[in-house]
Amino acid sequence: YRIASDGINDDLKLGMSFEEIIRHRSKHTKPREGNLSGEAWIQKRLLSRQNPSGPIEFVQHDGRVIQVHEFKTHDGGIAVVRINVTDLKTSEQELRQSQERLSNAIESLNEGFAYYDADDRLVTFNEHYAAHHRSMGSDLKAGVTWGELIRGLVENKRIPAAAGREEEYIAERIALHRNFKEPLVTQKDDGMWIMVTESLTPDGGTVLSILDVTKLKN
């Protein structure tokens, strides 16, 4: 507890009130509670102390992040557990940065990109992929299955090649989706020609891309 109270550990003494401790601590730590600081933060902390409801985080002057858990005891006291979560927070920040870089990379592609999980549900996609579907009357949402999307496009007569043989086309396309070997070139109802490629991922998902090849076809 003293180590986690760096900055005030030399001032800690048995018999000190909680208010005395947090007034010392407010001079050495930065609470992660919005823009509150100084007396406003102290008063909010005193109030939350009366009815502990969840962990509170503080950034020490040396950059360490301390997470505080408080529990009421049967005799009316409060037990406090202080945990150094700096490594965890650093890992979370690095993960967020990696996800942001990946998202930016996907958005920078000049082709439609989508990832479907092992259950064939849409997980992520870029704006180019969404635009292709919007132009065909389909509003993409995470969680929709690939099968639901292709059936919707066929039923809404957005795929000329399916005209007059809708169920047969759906069956053929599903079979191809399950055993995709080479790019599929097909035409949308607006006349655009697109090339669709699919690749399986190690976790059983599918990466799908759509590229406008109208100029090449013409």
Disulfide bonds with the S-S distance in Angstrom:
none
